[in-house]
Each structure stands twice: as C-alpha cells, then as structure tokens.
C-alpha cells in the first residue's frame, strides 16, 4: 500500500504547525504499513471515505484497493464544509 496526497492536502499540510505535520506523517506511515490506527471513522454520506482525528485537525482520505488518497487535512471546524464544497 502507499499514500498519495491531493494538491489541496499538500497545500494545507504545509500551513500546519510542525508538530501536527509530524503527527500526520506518523499516522500516514502507520496506515500504509497496516498498523493499528485509532480514531478512524467512516463518513456516512461518502463511499469509502474515512477521517482520522489528529488533535484539532482532521485528515480525510479515500481508500482504494492498493492506495490511500488523502483528500483534505484541515481544522475540525471547517473540514466538513470544505469536503462538501469540493465533493
């Protein structure tokens, strides 16, 4: 398995504090290596779309057969409005 960041997710990741960036990198590494990751929830309105809670931020991703496509990494207050707007 591997992970791919969307252009929007890359842009959002660069704006986050370094400590949050390191936390996200660790979680993505664990996801790719099939290690146990907590705080994963399926988003009901979207097929095969999940979110992971990382402090006050949410990482939204879509799971394909051989990869994870990271759609958004944003603050919890605005992530769902952005997801609704781009989806």
C-alpha positions in Angstrom: 0.0 0.0 0.0 1.0 3.6 -0.5 -0.4 7.0 0.2 -1.0 9.9 -2.3 -1.7 13.5 -1.2 -4.0 15.6 -3.2 -2.7 19.0 -4.3 -5.1 20.7 -1.8 -3.9 18.4 1.0 -0.2 19.2 0.3 -1.0 22.9 0.4 -2.9 22.5 3.7 -0.2 20.3 5.2 2.5 23.0 4.6 0.4 25.6 6.6 0.1 23.4 9.7 2.4 23.6 12.8 5.4 21.3 12.6 4.3 19.2 15.5 1.0 18.4 13.7 2.9 17.7 10.5 5.0 15.1 12.3 1.9 13.6 13.8 0.2 13.3 10.4 3.4 11.8 8.9 3.4 9.1 11.6 -0.3 8.3 11.1 0.1 8.1 7.3 3.1 5.8 7.8 1.1 3.6 10.2 -1.8 3.5 7.7 0.4 2.4 4.8 2.1 -0.3 6.9 -1.3 -1.6 8.1 -0.5 -0.8 11.8 -3.4 -0.1 14.1 -4.6 3.5 13.8 -7.2 4.8 16.3 -9.8 7.5 15.7 -10.8 6.3 12.2 -14.4 6.9 11.3 -16.3 6.2 8.1 -18.1 9.2 6.7 -21.6 8.0 6.1 -22.5 10.2 3.1 -19.4 9.2 1.1 -18.5 5.8 -0.2 -15.1 4.5 1.1 -14.2 7.9 2.6 -12.8 8.0 6.1 -11.4 10.5 8.6 -8.8 10.4 11.2 -8.7 12.8 14.2 -5.3 14.4 14.9 -5.6 16.8 17.8 -7.9 19.7 16.5 -7.4 18.6 12.8 -9.0 16.0 10.6 -7.4 14.1 7.8 -10.0 12.9 5.2 -9.0 10.1 2.9 -10.4 7.7 0.4 -9.4 4.1 0.4 -8.7 2.3 -2.9 -7.5 -1.3 -3.4 -3.8 -0.5 -3.4 -3.5 3.0 -2.0 -4.8 5.8 0.2 -5.7 9.1 -1.4 -5.6 11.9 1.2 -8.2 14.5 0.2 -8.1 17.1 3.0 -6.1 17.9 6.1 -7.9 20.8 7.9 -9.1 22.1 11.2 -12.1 20.4 12.6 -14.3 23.4 12.4 -14.1 23.8 8.6 -13.1 20.4 7.2 -16.6 19.1 6.6 -17.8 22.3 4.8 -14.7 22.1 2.6 -15.4 18.5 1.9 -19.0 19.2 0.9 -17.9 22.0 -1.3 -15.2 20.0 -3.2 -17.1 16.7 -3.4 
